[in-house]
Amino acid sequence: MKKLFVLALTGMMAVSMFGCGQTAKKVEVSSAADLADLTVGVQTGTTGDSYATDEVKADSQMKRYNKGADAIQALKSGKIDCVVIDSLPAQKFVESNDDLMIVENIWDPEEYAMCLKKGNTELTEELNAAMAELKADGTIDKIMANYIGDDTGSYQYETPEGTEYPNGTLTMATNAEFEPWEYKEGESIVGIDPDIVRACCDKMGYELKIDDMAFDSILAAVSSEKADFGAAGMTVTEDRLESVDFTDTYANASQVVIVRK
């Protein structure tokens, strides 16, 4: 009886330690090939989802979440081995979780752009022209710097006084779970993409409406005209180009791997 009690107590201690993340196995990743036998967390439908799916041996190893934060929580609790996600959201997660670390230089850099329904040439050209002006006058650089690096919080885009919207409203589809690209502050959706898009719409004479949805619903919303365009830290890929068009790119990023320290 005493022996059984000791065994039971030992088992309870192991479960308790695992719950605190102390017995979760150490994972080392230095290349994409190292994902082959791991259980990988991703945000559904993202580039990270695509990249990781290509590397694992079986799709059962893929754990897909609607929110990047849910994947991070699963990693911290030992349910998965790592998370594949965009570099900037990864930085935000690691800043607030000192038990995690980022592994970089796994994949090549990628380009972000807004997606539109195929053949919507007029709106694509309008957005490109507005972005070109915002790049030339430094607005996009200041918006980016407001959310990234040493100048964080130094500049907040504001609609110029007297701006009018004679051309109506444009609806932007996004997934507000991707700080600093787009996220929620109270009831508002803020971030790099909303600021850049709002600045474009102000120049174009359109009021902006933002529709928050699951990331993997954005392309369908744009293609079905439920939204005029999508902006969500979205990478331009050959697969996506089959179903939507893209504007000129406005930012570069990369996919990284987050592991426990």
C-alpha positions, 0 to 999 in steps of 0.5 A: 500500500505504501509503495502504491502511495509513493508511485501515485505521489510521484505521478502527481508530481510529474503532472504538476511539473509538466503543467508548469512547463518544467518537463516539456522536452527541449526542442532545438531548431536550426533549419526547416528540416528540423520540423519534420518530426515535431508538433508545430503550432500555426495560425490557420491559413497563414504563410507559417501554416503553409511553410510548416505543412511542407516540412512535417512528415504528417499533417497530424503534426500540425496544430492550427489555431485561429489566434497566434496567442492560442498557439503560444499558450499551447507551446508554453503548456507543452502541448506542441513543440514550436510555433511558426509565425511572422517575425514581428508578432513573434517579437511581441509574444517573446517580449511578454514571455521570457521563457520563449525564444525566436529562431530566425533565418529559417526561410527567405524574406517575404513581401506584404501587400493588400489583396483584391478581387482578381481583375479589380484593376481600378482600385488596385491602381488607386491604392498603388498611387496612394501608397507611392505618395505615402512612401515618397513623403515618409508617412509609411516609414513613420507608421512602421517606426511607430510600432517597431524599434526604438521609435515605438510610440513616436508617431500616430497617424491622424486623418488630416483636418478637412479630409472629405470622402466623396467616393464612399466607403471601402471595406478592409478585411483583416484578422486583428490577432496579429500585433503589430500589424493589426490588433485590438485596443478596446473596441478599436482595431489598430496597427500598421496595416490599419494606419497605412490603409487609413492613410491611403483611403484619406488620400483616395477620398474613401471612408474606411470600414474594417471587418475583422474575421478569421485569417483564412476567410479573408481571400474568400471575402475579397473574392466574393466582394464582401470586402473590397480588399484585405490587409493582414500582414499578408504575404504575396505567394504564387498560391494566393495569386491564383485567386486574388490580385495584390497591390505593390508591396509595402513591407518585408517580413519573414517567418520564424520559429518560436521554441521554449528556452 
